[in-house]
């Protein structure tokens, strides 16, 4: 029997700051990660690398290794999926041009969500959501916080269920990058591509395997086997998929802030037995350096 235990990993390859929809600044996120015992942190904000420079500066001061990353929104077979890029050059012009396109779409989508909510009798949503966003990006999470504050729902989960999913007043169908585009931007910037939190997509087994097969054919490297949103069974299932498709196993909390106390930076289960850890591939990009406090 495989031992199942929650432990403090020295790395966390999925986190968000106020540059997208997190509630801690990039520097604040780094300091919280270090206090939690994390030694290697990837900042993976949605469709932007705007927080990387601040996070990197904070990481240098506190002795944490910062992995520049991004979580790219992708439309695949009519469904939104997320691809995490890790350890790429955040200044790469092709990557930045692609992300700028997604940010332009996000700005349009925010206005459209607000218009639809106003039609449903909820005015002022764009201004309210914008006031809760610390960066340029106004996302669905900001609208959700606004709706909770105004008493339209008890919590974030209820907001998404009542307002922001297909068939509800504030839903807008995503029109994001293609899978090929996302992997091209990540690889063009020297990074590794990882399918984020695959169990969240609620795909059939056959559809998920089609996604992973296409992802692998396009050169994708990893699958997020351990995620803050994965159950014990999800982790073991994704470990099997990773082995079947020759994908390295990643682990990330998908941390957004302290207001979600059930998810903490680095507080994750160990990878299931038999996984090929993605951290080994990132280590190779650093000429085989061992990631530990003694190596920095």
C-alpha positions as CSV (number, residue, x, y, z in Angstrom):
1,X,0.0,0.0,0.0
2,X,1.3,3.5,-0.9
3,X,1.7,5.7,2.1
4,X,-0.4,8.8,2.0
5,X,0.7,11.7,4.1
6,X,0.6,15.5,4.0
7,X,4.0,17.1,4.4
8,X,5.7,20.4,3.9
9,X,7.4,20.1,0.5
10,X,10.5,22.3,0.0
11,X,9.0,23.4,-3.4
12,X,5.6,24.7,-4.7
13,X,5.2,25.1,-8.4
14,X,1.8,26.9,-8.6
15,X,0.9,30.1,-6.8
16,X,-0.7,33.5,-7.5
17,X,-0.2,37.1,-6.4
18,X,-2.0,40.4,-6.8
19,X,-0.5,40.6,-10.3
20,X,-3.5,38.4,-11.2
21,X,-6.2,37.1,-8.7
22,X,-4.1,36.4,-5.6
23,X,-4.5,38.6,-2.5
24,X,-0.8,38.8,-1.5
25,X,1.7,41.0,-3.3
26,X,4.5,39.1,-5.1
27,X,6.9,40.1,-2.3
28,X,4.3,39.1,0.4
29,X,3.8,35.8,-1.3
30,X,7.5,35.0,-1.3
31,X,7.8,35.9,2.4
32,X,4.9,33.7,3.3
33,X,6.3,30.8,1.3
34,X,9.7,31.2,3.0
35,X,8.0,31.3,6.5
36,X,6.2,28.1,5.5
37,X,9.5,26.3,4.8
38,X,9.3,26.5,1.0
39,X,12.7,26.8,-0.6
40,X,11.7,26.9,-4.3
41,X,8.6,28.8,-5.4
42,X,7.1,29.3,-8.8
43,X,5.0,32.4,-9.3
44,X,2.4,31.4,-11.9
45,X,-0.1,34.3,-12.2
46,X,-2.9,34.1,-14.8
47,X,-1.7,35.2,-18.2
48,X,0.8,37.7,-16.9
49,X,4.4,37.8,-15.7
50,X,4.0,41.3,-14.2
51,X,4.8,40.1,-10.6
52,X,8.0,38.1,-11.4
53,X,10.5,41.0,-11.0
54,X,9.2,42.0,-7.5
55,X,9.0,38.3,-6.4
56,X,12.5,37.7,-7.6
57,X,13.9,40.7,-5.7
58,X,12.1,39.5,-2.5
59,X,13.3,36.0,-3.0
60,X,17.0,37.1,-3.3
61,X,16.6,38.9,0.1
62,X,15.2,36.0,2.0
63,X,17.2,33.1,0.4
64,X,14.3,31.5,-1.6
65,X,14.7,30.3,-5.1
66,X,12.1,31.9,-7.4
67,X,11.0,30.1,-10.5
68,X,9.5,32.5,-13.0
69,X,6.2,31.1,-14.3
70,X,2.8,31.8,-15.8
71,X,-0.6,30.1,-16.0
72,X,-1.9,30.4,-19.5
73,X,-5.6,30.2,-20.3
74,X,-6.3,27.8,-23.2
75,X,-9.4,26.9,-25.1
76,X,-9.4,23.2,-26.1
77,X,-12.3,21.5,-27.7
78,X,-14.7,24.2,-26.4
79,X,-13.4,24.0,-22.8
80,X,-11.0,26.2,-20.8
81,X,-7.9,24.5,-19.5
82,X,-4.8,26.0,-17.9
83,X,-1.2,25.3,-18.9
84,X,1.5,26.3,-16.4
85,X,4.8,27.5,-17.9
86,X,7.8,27.1,-15.5
87,X,11.3,28.5,-15.6
88,X,10.9,30.5,-18.8
89,X,12.4,33.9,-19.6
90,X,9.7,36.4,-18.5
91,X,11.2,39.0,-20.9
92,X,10.8,36.8,-24.0
93,X,9.1,39.0,-26.7
94,X,7.0,36.3,-28.2
95,X,5.7,35.2,-24.8
96,X,4.9,38.7,-23.9
97,X,3.1,39.4,-27.1
98,X,0.9,36.3,-26.6
99,X,0.1,37.2,-23.0
100,X,-0.8,40.8,-24.1
101,X,-3.4,39.3,-26.4
102,X,-4.9,37.3,-23.6
103,X,-4.9,40.4,-21.3
104,X,-6.7,42.4,-23.9
105,X,-9.3,39.7,-24.1
106,X,-9.6,39.6,-20.3
107,X,-10.3,43.3,-20.3
108,X,-13.1,42.9,-22.8
109,X,-14.5,39.9,-20.9
110,X,-14.5,41.9,-17.6
111,X,-16.7,44.5,-19.3
112,X,-19.0,41.9,-20.7
113,X,-19.4,40.1,-17.4
114,X,-20.3,43.4,-15.8
115,X,-22.8,44.2,-18.6
116,X,-24.5,40.8,-18.1
117,X,-24.6,41.2,-14.3
118,X,-26.2,44.6,-14.7
119,X,-28.8,43.1,-17.0
120,X,-29.5,40.7,-14.2
121,X,-30.1,43.5,-11.8
122,X,-26.6,43.9,-10.3
123,X,-25.1,47.3,-11.2
124,X,-21.5,48.5,-10.6
125,X,-19.8,45.2,-10.9
126,X,-16.9,46.3,-13.1
127,X,-16.1,49.2,-10.7
128,X,-16.5,46.9,-7.7
129,X,-14.4,44.1,-9.1
130,X,-11.8,46.6,-10.3
131,X,-11.5,48.1,-6.8
132,X,-10.6,44.6,-5.5
133,X,-7.9,44.0,-8.1
134,X,-4.4,45.3,-7.2
135,X,-3.0,44.9,-10.8
136,X,-4.3,45.5,-14.3
137,X,-6.0,42.1,-14.5
138,X,-9.7,42.0,-13.4
139,X,-10.8,38.3,-13.3
140,X,-13.8,36.2,-12.3
141,X,-12.4,35.9,-8.8
142,X,-12.6,39.7,-8.3
143,X,-16.2,39.6,-9.5
144,X,-16.9,36.8,-7.1
145,X,-15.4,38.8,-4.2
146,X,-17.5,41.8,-5.1
147,X,-20.7,39.7,-5.3
148,X,-20.0,38.2,-1.8
149,X,-19.3,41.6,-0.4
150,X,-22.6,42.9,-1.8
151,X,-24.5,40.0,-0.3
152,X,-25.5,38.2,-3.5
153,X,-23.9,35.0,-2.3
154,X,-22.6,33.5,1.0
155,X,-19.2,32.6,-0.3
156,X,-17.0,32.3,-3.5
157,X,-18.2,28.8,-4.3
158,X,-21.8,29.9,-4.3
159,X,-21.0,32.9,-6.5
160,X,-19.5,30.6,-9.2
161,X,-22.4,28.2,-9.0
162,X,-25.1,30.9,-9.2
163,X,-23.5,33.5,-11.5
164,X,-20.3,32.6,-13.3
165,X,-20.7,29.2,-14.8
166,X,-22.4,28.2,-18.1
167,X,-26.0,29.2,-18.2
168,X,-25.8,31.7,-15.4
169,X,-26.1,35.5,-15.7
170,X,-22.4,36.4,-15.5
171,X,-20.9,33.6,-17.6
172,X,-18.9,34.6,-20.7
173,X,-17.5,31.8,-22.8
174,X,-13.7,31.9,-22.9
175,X,-11.8,32.5,-26.2
176,X,-8.2,31.9,-25.1
177,X,-5.0,30.7,-26.7
178,X,-4.9,27.4,-28.5
179,X,-2.9,24.5,-26.9
180,X,-0.3,24.8,-29.6
181,X,0.1,28.5,-29.1
182,X,0.5,28.2,-25.3
183,X,3.2,25.5,-25.6
184,X,4.9,27.5,-28.4
185,X,5.1,30.6,-26.1
186,X,6.4,28.6,-23.2
187,X,9.0,26.6,-25.1
188,X,10.0,29.6,-27.1
189,X,10.9,31.3,-23.8
190,X,12.9,28.3,-22.7
191,X,10.3,26.9,-20.2
192,X,8.6,23.7,-19.3
193,X,4.9,23.2,-19.9
194,X,2.6,21.5,-17.4
195,X,-1.1,20.8,-17.5
196,X,-2.5,22.5,-14.3
197,X,-5.0,20.8,-11.9
198,X,-6.4,18.3,-14.4
199,X,-9.0,16.8,-12.0
200,X,-10.8,20.2,-11.9
201,X,-11.8,20.0,-15.6
202,X,-14.4,17.3,-14.9
203,X,-13.6,15.6,-18.2
204,X,-14.4,12.0,-19.0
205,X,-11.4,9.8,-18.8
206,X,-11.3,9.5,-22.5
207,X,-11.4,13.2,-23.1
208,X,-8.7,13.9,-20.5
209,X,-6.5,11.3,-22.2
210,X,-7.1,12.9,-25.6
211,X,-6.0,16.2,-24.0
212,X,-2.9,14.7,-22.5
213,X,-2.1,12.9,-25.8
214,X,-2.2,16.1,-27.8
215,X,-0.3,17.9,-25.1
216,X,2.5,15.3,-25.2
217,X,2.6,15.3,-29.0
218,X,3.1,19.1,-28.9
219,X,6.1,18.6,-26.6
220,X,4.5,19.2,-23.2
221,X,6.6,18.0,-20.3
222,X,4.5,17.7,-17.1
223,X,1.2,17.1,-15.4
224,X,0.2,18.6,-12.1
225,X,-0.3,15.3,-10.2
226,X,-0.6,17.0,-6.7
227,X,-2.7,20.1,-6.5
228,X,-4.4,22.0,-3.7
229,X,-7.7,21.1,-5.4
230,X,-7.0,17.4,-5.9
231,X,-8.3,14.6,-3.6
232,X,-6.2,11.6,-2.6
233,X,-7.8,9.6,-5.3
234,X,-7.3,12.4,-7.9
235,X,-3.5,12.4,-7.1
236,X,-3.2,8.6,-7.7
237,X,-5.3,8.8,-10.8
238,X,-3.2,11.6,-12.3
239,X,0.0,9.8,-11.3
240,X,-1.2,6.9,-13.5
241,X,-2.0,9.2,-16.4
242,X,1.5,10.9,-16.0
243,X,3.2,7.5,-16.2
244,X,1.1,6.4,-19.2
245,X,2.0,9.5,-21.2
246,X,5.6,9.9,-20.1
247,X,4.9,13.1,-18.3
248,X,6.8,14.4,-15.3
249,X,4.8,14.9,-12.1
250,X,4.5,18.4,-10.7
251,X,3.1,19.6,-7.4
252,X,1.6,23.0,-6.7
253,X,-0.8,24.4,-4.1
254,X,-2.5,26.8,-6.5
255,X,-2.3,29.2,-3.5
256,X,-4.3,32.5,-3.9
257,X,-4.2,33.9,-0.4
258,X,-4.7,33.4,3.4
259,X,-8.4,33.8,3.1
260,X,-8.5,30.2,1.9
261,X,-6.9,28.5,5.0
262,X,-7.4,25.0,3.6
263,X,-4.7,25.7,1.0
264,X,-1.3,26.7,2.2
265,X,2.0,27.2,0.3
266,X,4.0,24.0,0.2
267,X,1.6,22.1,2.4
268,X,1.0,19.2,0.0
269,X,1.0,15.5,-0.1
270,X,4.1,13.7,-1.4
271,X,4.0,12.6,-5.0
272,X,2.7,9.1,-5.3
273,X,5.3,6.3,-5.6
274,X,6.6,5.8,-9.2
275,X,6.3,9.4,-10.4
276,X,9.0,11.1,-12.4
277,X,9.3,14.4,-10.4
278,X,9.3,17.5,-12.6
279,X,11.7,19.2,-10.1
280,X,14.5,17.0,-11.6
281,X,14.0,18.5,-15.0
282,X,14.1,22.0,-13.6
283,X,17.3,21.1,-11.8
284,X,18.8,20.0,-15.1
285,X,18.1,23.5,-16.5
286,X,20.3,24.8,-13.7
287,X,23.2,22.5,-14.8
288,X,22.2,19.8,-12.3
289,X,22.3,22.0,-9.2
290,X,20.7,20.5,-6.2
291,X,17.9,22.7,-5.0
292,X,18.6,23.3,-1.3
293,X,19.4,26.1,1.0
294,X,23.1,24.9,0.9
295,X,23.3,25.3,-2.8
296,X,22.4,28.9,-3.0
